[in-house]
Each structure stands twice: as C-alpha cells, then as structure tokens.
Amino acid sequence: MPIARGYAATDASKPLEPFSFERREPKEDDVVIDIHYCGVCHSDIHQARNEWGNSKFPMVPGHEIAGVVTAVGSKVTKFKPGDRVGVGCFVDSCLHCATRDVDREQYLPGLVQTYNDYEADGKTLTQGGYSDSIVVKEGYVLSIPDNLPLDKAAPLLCAGITLYSPLSHWKAGPGKKVAIVGMGGLGHMGVKIGAAMGADITVLSQSLSKKEDGLKYGAKDYYATSDAETFKTLANTFDLIVCTVSAGIDWNAYLNLLKVDGTMVLVGAPEHPVPVHAFSLIPGRRSLAGSMIGSIKETQDMLDFCGKHNITADIEKIDIKDINAAYERVLKSDVRYRFVIDMATLKG
C-alpha cells in the first residue's frame, strides 16, 4: 500500500501533528495526484475539533486540493501524468440509482467526503489534502485551467464553488442586487464571482477595514453591520443575500434587508442554532435557504468560469508546520483571505 505523509488531528482536544498513513492501491479507474497545495477551510477547524459532533479520528483534513497527476489507471481517459488537477469536498457519490443526478449529487445519499468519512468499503477512513498525495476516482478529479496558478486556485475547490453554486442557482446577474455577508475566505470569492456574473454586489461586514479590497474585487457598496443605521438604510434592498458567516448573528436583521420574494442563503454553518422569527419571512414572502458546495459538473463549470475571468483566491501561503497557528488566526479573521499550505514544506 502506498504510504502518504501529512498532518492529522488525532483527538478533538489536540493540535494537528505529523502523521503517516496508507493510501489505497490505485485501481483501474483511479488517478494518483501529487499534492502541491491545499487550502485551509474553516470547516477543517470545525471537523478537527469535533464542533459538529461527527468527527472520526485520526483525521487528515483538507478539501481544497491542487496538484499534478503522477499516474492513472488503465481505464482512465480524461487525465494523464502531468495534468494540473484539483480535488474538492467529495471523492465518491451515489452510483446505485437508475440515473445518477449529476447536477445535485452533493445532496444525495452515498456522498463520500474527501476526509472524515469512510471509503466505499465502509471501513477505511478517507483522509484529505494536508498530505503529499491522494488517490481519487477519475470522475471526482477536476481540471484546473492553465492560466490559474495552482496555489491560488486551490481554494476554488471549496470556497469558490460554495459561493458560485448559490449565485448561479439563484441567478445572480445583471439587474440583481446581491449582498455578501462576511468578507473572509468565502466572502471575497463571492464578491469576485458575483461581480463577474454581472450582479450589483454589496458587502456587509462587521467593520469597514476591508472596504478597499471589497471595492477592488468588484463590489459597488460596502457597509459596516456594527452600525445600526446600515439596517435602516438597506431595508428591503436585496434580491439575494448570501451569508458566509459561521458565527451566531441575528439572521432576522438580515432577512429584513430583502425585497419581496428575496432569498437569504446560508453557506456558513454556526455551531449553535439561530432563532428565526416568522414575521421576518411572512410579510415579504421571503425565503431562508441553504446551499452546500456543488456537484462535480458544477465545480468544473466554476473552474472554467474562473479561468475565463481570471478569478483566483487571495492567499497567504504557509509551511505545514504552521497549521495550528493558522487555525488560531482563522478564528481571529487574521488572514486575507485564505491560508494555503505549500506541500513542498512537507516533502522538503
């Protein structure tokens, strides 16, 4: 069995530490990838610290993977050694239905997450991208456009698709007023992608400290949510609000910023329940919805869209030995805007 090296959480209360583990022997439909970079997602922290209550240890986090193909199985037709590829949030899905729903597979039973899940055998834990290599079925490997640097493209595999999917589904585009709540790893991707779609983008952030960046990325307006006047000024303004915040905020206040028939979509997942009042929804026939990543097809569409518009994440590259410090900085919003682990620091 191939031996991989990485960093793992062995317990919810312990820092990540060096970890060696077995990858499966490549099968005829598998692609072997040398991981060059892996983004650090806030959900990695939730999972490594068992904040969602479903963690399995030992756990190698990481689902924003970018690298280069080193080998392919005999039945692989889409990829060859040397190809620039990515792996996102899942590495298998339901193949037992009469018709595989390729547009909504992320919502169907049988989804196998890139880490903190079990392989098809139901026994072997999947392990993620904080490692030097990975073996993935051909159908779950994505092509990264040649004009996108691998390090800056890595966060597109989660942060990018997490914002692209709701913006696409709720038809953000010319004539639509869209608010992005939170200007972090997810939020800054929402601004870039939404602006490229032609929507009128407003950023709603705790402070104005990142206003210059927001406007540079394509936002038309930028408001501080710490100012109570913001919620008066913007009442009944937006067709769509995408909330990227994973802390507990008052969703009712944001729902009141929607127009009649407007929708607020949650992509950030707070640790604790958030109360919603019926009269935040009823008078304006407003909707509160959720969205989770995208299908493989939609993720490839997102990558191609980003390639066409030269969209990548703003990143800070780190040594893998600094991952625990990076987690603490993420919790303090002390990164602009995504940490990306340089796997050369693991191999060197």
Secondary structure, 3 states (H helix, E strand, C coil): CCEEEEEEECCCCCCCEEEEEECCCCCCCEEEEEEEEEECCHHHHHHHCCCCCCCCCCECCCCCEEEEEEEECCCCCCCCCCCEEEECCEEECCCCCCCCCCCCHHHCCCCEECCCCECCCCCCECCCCCECEEEEEHHHCEECCCCCCHHHHHHHHCHHHHHHHHHHHCCCCCCCEEEEECCCHHHHHHHHHHHHHCCEEEEEECCCCCHHHHHHHCCCEEEECCCCHHHHHCCCCEEEEEECCCCCCCHHHHHCCEEEEEEEEECCCCCCCCCCCHHHCCCCCCEEEECCCCCHHHHHHHHHHHHHHCCCCCEEEEEHHHHHHHHHHHHCCCCCCEEEEECHHHHC
